Structures are given as structure tokens and as C-alpha cells.
Amino acid sequence: QLVRKVEIIPLTVVVRNIAAGGLAERFAMVEGTELPRSIIEFYYESDELGTPMVTEEHITAFGWAHPHDIDEILTLSLRVNDFLTGLFLFVHQTFHKSDF
């Protein structure tokens, strides 16, 4: 087993394809509305502060991550989103066929 010491980036990354939860509330959108493109949101992991939404500028200014780290997070988040979107579409189509 290879173990490495890492520094945890104190962020939660949310990729949204459909308006729901906080996004729907903040922008008075109908829950379930498909978004024209994926939206990536960052939240600072702090229970004391209520996990506030932050921008890339906050992240770099406060030294939580460097711009190249953010680029990597964005790229990986969108790749995972694309994979999961395809997987869920396949599962939905598979289990909602009339022959079931």
C-alpha cells in the first residue's frame, strides 16, 4: 500500500445539470428545469460558516488552491459528470422499457 501525505483542499464541488435545491431557490427556478449547460459551483467546507458558496477568486486569494489546481478540478468534474450522465441515461432507458 502506497500512502502519501496530502493537503486537503477544503472545497465541495457541485456540478449541476438540472435546477434543484439551492440553485432553484437562489434563482427562483422551477425544480427539475434542465440547464442549457452544466454549472460548476464551489463551496467552502466549514460547518461553522454554513458551507458558503465561493468563487475561484476566493479559492486562490485565500490560498486554498492554485489556478492550475482549479483547472484540474474543473476538468475532472466535467469528465465525471459526462460519465455519470451517460450511465444514468443508460440505466434509465434500460429499466423503463415496456418489456419490464
Beta strands, then each sheet from edge to edge (+ up, - down):
strand 1: 11-18
strand 2: 34-44
strand 3: 53-54
sheet 1: 1+ 2- 3+
end
